[in-house]
Amino acid sequence: MKRKLPLYVHKQKTRHDKWVFYFRMGKGKRIRLPSPNESGFMEAYRAALTGEPVEAPKVAAGTLQWLWDKYTNESARWAGYSAATKKQHTLIMAKVLEGNSKKALSSFTQDVIQAGVDRRHETPAQAGNFLKAMRGMFSWAKRMRLVEVDPTVNVERISYKSDGFPAWELEDVIAFRARHSIGSHERLAMELMLLAGLRRSDVVKAGRQHISDGVLTMDTAKTGARVSVALSDSLLSLIEQTPRKGLHLIESKIGRPFVKEAFGNWFRTACNEAGVDKSAHGLRKLSATLAAEGGAATHHLLAQYGWTNLATAEIYTKNINRKKLGIETSRIVADQIENISAPHPKTGEGIIENKPMKSKPK
């Protein structure tokens, strides 16, 4: 027999297929509650029932939780992070704090941080993100004299070689276009990422309000850099032929804008339907590669794709430049070898033959 929930407690399944619980009396305000299986449920339930706020537990000064709270509330560095970076670091620290929130900061030595990196060796990207989160917090704490030593100094990263998400090929674009016709949001999303070079976090925000005189201008979600992209006539026509209920260029089947994560899953499904085993990020790679091959310089790529790091743009221009230089150099070598090996004529245009002069008859 299923256990009944307390009075006024309701449960609801989210779009992520998880159950959440909340308190609501009649048509009053909904108050989110912990799961009934969690220790703090009854305290939160009584507070919601009586209308009294739940007192937050006091955090002891000098503990990891204390430093994390100060860092996220007082640090200018944290305030300057993008929403995506804040979310990533918060999720990382949530796991770290599970068993370490009450530990003194002095217990977090270089060896401890290095061990945390090494434990994540099977997932090098996660190890790197863990170190970034800890380094951001402790380097700030050192400057603010909250700790005497930054334990992340000299911690070694896990080195690994990876090209990241595989880039799309032109054959993938052809297959996707064949499967998703003009007028579909799947087709428009693909073309926006390919022709305009937008990230998925920007595609979900892009709307008619960002387009003026055929130019799309918006601040990117990841870096905050402003991009201005001239939309081709074909892309503008595609936008006009795609029906929508609101201002957003890309909408779900029920006419609502996407969040980044839901868009990624939705677009991956569209790729699978077209027989393309690639992702949205791989499409942006193809776009940048085509731009570099067409002669776009590093600063052109920075402006087009909203990058703030020269190294990111040079990833695409470096190989292209090396290819061109390699071809040009090989031709020079071939010309030189041909000049050396080809027999030189003894007579001909430009050649003066020195022969002894015959004496005239007397």
N, C-alpha and C positions, 0 to 999 in steps of 0.2 A: 504494500500500500504506500503510495506516494505521500511524503510529508507535506502538509499544507503550509503555505507561506503565512507569515503574520499579517494581521489586518492592515490594509492599505498598501501592502507590498506587492508589486507587480514585476514580472520578468518579461524580457523582450529579446528576440534574437536580432543581432546586428547584421549588416551586409557582409561582415567578415565571418559569419556563421558562429558567433559567440553569444552566450547568454549574458545579459546585463540585468541588474536589479535596481529598482527605484521606488521611492515612496511617493504616493499621491493620494490625497484625501479629496474625494469628489472631483471637482474641476480646478482644484488648487495647483500650486506649483509642484513640478516634478523634482524630486531630490534624489540624486544618484546615491546608491548604497553599495557597500562591499557585498561580496557573495555571502549567503547565509553560512557557508562553511568556514569563513574567515573569522578570526578572533574579534575583530572590531565591529562585527555586524550589529550586535545587540546594542552597543553603545551608540552607534550611528542611528539605529532605528529609534531608540528612546529619544534622542535629540530631535529627530525629525517629527516624532509624535508630539513632543512637548513644545517644539518650536525654539528650543534652546540650542545655541551653537556648541559644537564639540570643540573642546579646548585642544589645540595642537600640542603634542608632546614636546617638552623642552629639549633642545639639542645642546649637548654639552660643548662648551668652547674647546677648540683644539682637536676636535675629532674630524674625521673625513666628511661626515654629513655637514658639519658646521662650515667647513671650508667650501664645500660644493654649493651650499646655500648662499654664502657670501659672494662667491665667484659668479653665480648666475644672476644675482640681484644687484651687484655693485660694479662688476667689471665692464669697462668700455669695450674690451675685446669681445666679450660674450655678446654685448648689445650689437656689435657690428657684424656678427655672424649671420648668415642667411638662415631662413626658417628651416631649410633642409639640413644644414650643418647642426643647428641647435637640436633638431629632432634626433639626428644620428648620435650625437654626443650624449644626449639625455638617455637614450636607450642603452648605450654602453655603460653609463654610470649607474643606471638602475640595477644592472646585474652586479656591478662591482660593489654597490652599497648594500646589497642583500645580506651579506655576511660580514661587512666591514664598516658599516656606518658609524659604529661607536668606537672604532679603534683610533688611538692617538695618532696624530700626523707623524710623530717621530718614528712610528713603526713602519712607515712607508719609505724604505731605503731604496738605493739604486738596485740592489739585488732583488728586492721584492718586485719592483717595476719590471726589471729584466725577466724575472720568472713569469710575470703575467704576459709578457710578449711571447716568451718561448712556449707557454702552454697553448698558445693560439697558432702554433707553427703550421698546422695543417690547413689553416685558412689565413694566408699571409695578408690579405687585404684587411681582414678583421683585426689582425695583430697591429697593422699600421694605424688603423682608426683608433684602436685602444690607446696606443702611444700618443697619438695626436690629442685625444681628449685629456689624458693625464698631463701631458706636457703643457697644454694650454692653461690648465688650472694651476699647476705647481709653479710654472714660470711667472704667472701673475702673482701668486702668493709670495714668491721670493722678492719680487719688486716692491710689494706692499709690506714686506718684512713680517709676514704672518708665519713664515717658516725660515729657518736659518740656511737650509740647503735645499736646492731643487733636485729631487731624486731622479728626475728624468734625464739629467745631463749625462751624456756618454752612454746612454742605453742604446744598444745596437738594434737596428731594424732587421727584420727578416727579409733578406734579398731574394727576389724572384723575378723571373722574366715572364711577362705576359703582355700580349697585345690587346688585352681587354675584350670587349665585345667584337665579334667578327663583323667586318665591314660588308655592306651589301655589294653585290655585283650588278652590272647593268642588266644581266639576265633576270635577276630577282625583281628589278623594277618592272621589266616587261611582263613577268608572270603575275605580279601584283595588279598591274593595270588591266590585264586580261581577265582577272577574277573579279575585281571591284570596279564597277562602271562609274562613269561621270554622274554626279548627283548624289553619290553615297558619301557618308561622312568618313568611311574608311579610306576612300580614294583621296578625299581632300586632305585628310590628316597626313597621308603619305607624301603628297605633293608639297605640303607646307614644310615638312621636315627636310625634304630633298631640295626643293627650289629655294626656300627661304632659310633653311638651315636651323630651324627652331628646335630647341630641346622639348622633350615631352612636357616638362613643367611650364614651358611658355606656350606650347600649343593649346593647353587646356585653358589658358588665360586669354589668348588672342581673340579679339573681337572687332566688330566693325568700327568701334570707337578708336581703334589704333591705326586705322587706314585713312590716309588723306592724300589725294592726288596720286594714287597708285603706289604710295610708299607706306609700309608698315613700320611704325615706330613704337617701341615699348621698352620698359626696363626688365631685364632678365631676372628670373626668380633666383637663380643660383648665385650669381655674382653681383647683381644689382646694376651691371653695366647696361647702358642704353644702346640699343641697336636700331638702325634704320635700314630697311631692306626694300629695294625697288621690286615690286611684284610684277612679273611678266603678264602680258595680255592674256595668255592661256590660263595662268593661275587666277587672275581676276575674273575671267569668264567662268572658271570652275567654282569659284566662291559664289558667284551669282546663281549658278545652276544647282547649288546645294541648298535644299530647303532647311529652315531653322525657325525656332519659335522665339529666340531671344537674340542678344547681341553676340554671344559667343559663336565663333566660327565652327567649332566642333561640339556636337551635342550627342547625348546618349539616345537610345531608342525612344525614351519617354520625354525627350526634349529638354533635358537638363545638362548643365556643364559637368565635366568630369573632374575628379581629383586626380592628382598625378598617378597614384598607385593603381587606381581603377582603370585609368586610361592605358597604362602599360599592359595590364592583363587583357583588356579589350583589343588592343592593337596586336598583341601576340596571337590572339585567336584569329584575327584577320589575316595575319601572316601565315598561320598554319593552313587556313582555308585556301590560300594561294600556293601552298607548297613551298613557302619560303621559311627556312629554319633560321631566322635572324630576328633581331630586336629593333626597337625604335632607335636606340643609340647607334647601332650599326649603320643605320640609314644616314644619320648625321655625319658619320665618318666618310661615307661615299661622297656626300655633298662637299665636304672640306677637301677631299682628295681631288675631285673634279675641279674645284676652284684653284687649287695649287697647280694642277697640271695645265690649267688654262693661263697661268702666268701670275696669279694673285700672290703678292708679296706677304711677308709676315704680318705687317700692320694692316693690310687689307683683311686678312683672316681674323685678326683681333676684332676689327670693327664689325665684320659680318656675323661672327659666331659668338660675340659677347665674351670672349676670353680676356682675362686680365693678366695672364702669364705668358711671356714670350715663348717659354719652353713648349707650351701646349701647341702654339701655332707652328713652331719649328719642327714638330713631329711630322707634320704634313709636308712642309716645304723642303725639309732636309733630304728626304729620299728622292723627291722630284728633282731637286737641284743636282744631286749626285748622279741621277740617271742622265740628265741632259749633259752635264759636264763629262760624264763617262763616255757618252756617244761622241761628243765633240773631240775629246782627247784621243779616242781610238781612231778617229778619222785622220787626225794630225799624224799619229804614229804610222798609219797605213801610207799616208802620202810621203812621209820621210823614208820609209822602207822602200817604196816604189822608186823614189829618186836615187837611192843608193844602188838598187839592184838593176835598174834599167841601164842598158849599154848606152854610152854617150857617143853620138855620131862624130866622125872625124871631119866631115865636111857638111856644109849646109848653111842655112840662113844664120847669120851671126857668127859663123866660124870663119876665121882667116887662116888659110893654109899657107904656111911658110915653106916655100920651095926655093932651091937655089936658082938664081937667074941665069939663063943661057946667054953666053956672050954673042954679040952680034957679029956677023961675018964682016971681015974687013974688005 
